[in-house]
Amino acid sequence: MTVLVFDNNLLSDYLNGVDDARSFLEEHERDPWGVPSIVLFEALMGSLYGYIDAPPEEIIHSVTTSMEILETTRETATEGYELQQALQKRGAPVDQLDALIAASAREHGGRFATAEKQFWTDDVRAVLDVEEYDPY
């Protein structure tokens, strides 16, 4: 089984109890779940700015009890560079932070679950295993 690596949009919806996120994750309940440390930070900022209706302690508890935190390391940075380089060669570069987050999935041999349609293209899928989370 490969790890399903959450982007911030999926994690935020999960933490906010959005039905689409719940349904999506039920389809992937047998997969291990991973959250890049940067995505956890984004969720904490969501709490601070009112986008996620949960206090930081609840977010940390929810994430750490059901998901593995994928630390951002030198290897992640290198993987992010290589991912962005491959995307740039295909004419499909993404935002730098998004490339770093997606690199966590590649680094851990996982699938990147995201609602960002820029990742759903054939050019991106040629270099990154993407799982479409479509709450729209």
Contacts in CASP RR format, 6 or more apart in sequence:
PFRMAT RR
TARGET T0000
AUTHOR 0000-0000-0000
METHOD contacts of the structure
MODEL  1
MTVLVFDNNLLSDYLNGVDDARSFLEEHERDPWGVPSIVLFEALMGSLYG
YIDAPPEEIIHSVTTSMEILETTRETATEGYELQQALQKRGAPVDQLDAL
IAASAREHGGRFATAEKQFWTDDVRAVLDVEEYDPY
1 30 0 8 1.000
1 31 0 8 1.000
1 32 0 8 1.000
2 31 0 8 1.000
2 109 0 8 1.000
2 110 0 8 1.000
2 111 0 8 1.000
2 129 0 8 1.000
3 31 0 8 1.000
3 32 0 8 1.000
3 33 0 8 1.000
3 34 0 8 1.000
3 68 0 8 1.000
3 105 0 8 1.000
3 108 0 8 1.000
3 109 0 8 1.000
3 110 0 8 1.000
3 111 0 8 1.000
4 28 0 8 1.000
4 31 0 8 1.000
4 32 0 8 1.000
4 33 0 8 1.000
4 34 0 8 1.000
4 110 0 8 1.000
4 111 0 8 1.000
4 113 0 8 1.000
4 131 0 8 1.000
5 34 0 8 1.000
5 35 0 8 1.000
5 36 0 8 1.000
5 70 0 8 1.000
5 102 0 8 1.000
5 104 0 8 1.000
5 105 0 8 1.000
5 108 0 8 1.000
5 110 0 8 1.000
5 111 0 8 1.000
5 112 0 8 1.000
5 113 0 8 1.000
6 14 0 8 1.000
6 33 0 8 1.000
6 34 0 8 1.000
6 35 0 8 1.000
6 36 0 8 1.000
6 39 0 8 1.000
6 67 0 8 1.000
6 113 0 8 1.000
7 39 0 8 1.000
7 98 0 8 1.000
7 101 0 8 1.000
7 102 0 8 1.000
7 112 0 8 1.000
7 113 0 8 1.000
7 114 0 8 1.000
7 115 0 8 1.000
7 116 0 8 1.000
7 133 0 8 1.000
8 39 0 8 1.000
8 42 0 8 1.000
8 43 0 8 1.000
8 101 0 8 1.000
9 114 0 8 1.000
9 115 0 8 1.000
9 116 0 8 1.000
9 133 0 8 1.000
9 135 0 8 1.000
10 21 0 8 1.000
10 24 0 8 1.000
10 113 0 8 1.000
10 114 0 8 1.000
10 115 0 8 1.000
10 133 0 8 1.000
11 35 0 8 1.000
11 39 0 8 1.000
11 40 0 8 1.000
11 42 0 8 1.000
11 43 0 8 1.000
11 63 0 8 1.000
12 42 0 8 1.000
12 43 0 8 1.000
12 46 0 8 1.000
12 51 0 8 1.000
12 52 0 8 1.000
13 20 0 8 1.000
13 21 0 8 1.000
13 115 0 8 1.000
13 133 0 8 1.000
13 135 0 8 1.000
14 21 0 8 1.000
14 22 0 8 1.000
14 25 0 8 1.000
15 43 0 8 1.000
15 52 0 8 1.000
15 54 0 8 1.000
15 59 0 8 1.000
15 62 0 8 1.000
16 52 0 8 1.000
16 53 0 8 1.000
16 54 0 8 1.000
18 135 0 8 1.000
20 133 0 8 1.000
20 134 0 8 1.000
20 135 0 8 1.000
21 133 0 8 1.000
21 135 0 8 1.000
24 113 0 8 1.000
24 133 0 8 1.000
24 135 0 8 1.000
25 33 0 8 1.000
28 113 0 8 1.000
28 131 0 8 1.000
32 68 0 8 1.000
33 66 0 8 1.000
33 67 0 8 1.000
33 68 0 8 1.000
34 67 0 8 1.000
34 68 0 8 1.000
34 69 0 8 1.000
34 70 0 8 1.000
34 108 0 8 1.000
35 63 0 8 1.000
35 67 0 8 1.000
35 68 0 8 1.000
35 69 0 8 1.000
35 70 0 8 1.000
36 69 0 8 1.000
36 70 0 8 1.000
36 72 0 8 1.000
36 76 0 8 1.000
36 100 0 8 1.000
36 101 0 8 1.000
36 104 0 8 1.000
37 69 0 8 1.000
37 70 0 8 1.000
37 71 0 8 1.000
37 72 0 8 1.000
38 72 0 8 1.000
38 97 0 8 1.000
38 100 0 8 1.000
38 101 0 8 1.000
38 104 0 8 1.000
39 101 0 8 1.000
40 59 0 8 1.000
40 60 0 8 1.000
40 63 0 8 1.000
40 69 0 8 1.000
43 52 0 8 1.000
43 59 0 8 1.000
43 63 0 8 1.000
44 56 0 8 1.000
44 59 0 8 1.000
44 60 0 8 1.000
46 52 0 8 1.000
47 54 0 8 1.000
47 55 0 8 1.000
47 56 0 8 1.000
47 59 0 8 1.000
48 56 0 8 1.000
52 59 0 8 1.000
54 62 0 8 1.000
63 69 0 8 1.000
70 76 0 8 1.000
70 104 0 8 1.000
70 107 0 8 1.000
70 108 0 8 1.000
72 100 0 8 1.000
72 104 0 8 1.000
75 107 0 8 1.000
76 100 0 8 1.000
76 103 0 8 1.000
76 104 0 8 1.000
76 107 0 8 1.000
77 100 0 8 1.000
77 103 0 8 1.000
79 103 0 8 1.000
79 104 0 8 1.000
79 106 0 8 1.000
79 107 0 8 1.000
80 99 0 8 1.000
80 100 0 8 1.000
80 102 0 8 1.000
80 103 0 8 1.000
80 106 0 8 1.000
82 103 0 8 1.000
83 99 0 8 1.000
83 102 0 8 1.000
83 103 0 8 1.000
83 106 0 8 1.000
83 127 0 8 1.000
83 128 0 8 1.000
84 93 0 8 1.000
84 94 0 8 1.000
84 96 0 8 1.000
84 99 0 8 1.000
86 127 0 8 1.000
87 93 0 8 1.000
87 94 0 8 1.000
87 99 0 8 1.000
87 123 0 8 1.000
87 124 0 8 1.000
87 127 0 8 1.000
90 123 0 8 1.000
90 124 0 8 1.000
90 126 0 8 1.000
90 127 0 8 1.000
91 123 0 8 1.000
92 118 0 8 1.000
92 121 0 8 1.000
92 123 0 8 1.000
92 124 0 8 1.000
93 99 0 8 1.000
94 102 0 8 1.000
94 116 0 8 1.000
94 118 0 8 1.000
94 119 0 8 1.000
94 124 0 8 1.000
98 116 0 8 1.000
98 118 0 8 1.000
98 119 0 8 1.000
101 112 0 8 1.000
102 112 0 8 1.000
102 114 0 8 1.000
102 119 0 8 1.000
102 128 0 8 1.000
105 111 0 8 1.000
105 112 0 8 1.000
105 128 0 8 1.000
105 129 0 8 1.000
106 112 0 8 1.000
106 128 0 8 1.000
106 129 0 8 1.000
109 129 0 8 1.000
110 129 0 8 1.000
111 129 0 8 1.000
111 130 0 8 1.000
111 131 0 8 1.000
112 119 0 8 1.000
112 128 0 8 1.000
112 129 0 8 1.000
112 130 0 8 1.000
112 131 0 8 1.000
113 130 0 8 1.000
113 131 0 8 1.000
113 133 0 8 1.000
114 130 0 8 1.000
114 131 0 8 1.000
114 132 0 8 1.000
114 133 0 8 1.000
115 132 0 8 1.000
115 133 0 8 1.000
115 134 0 8 1.000
115 135 0 8 1.000
115 136 0 8 1.000
118 124 0 8 1.000
119 128 0 8 1.000
119 130 0 8 1.000
120 130 0 8 1.000
120 132 0 8 1.000
124 130 0 8 1.000
END
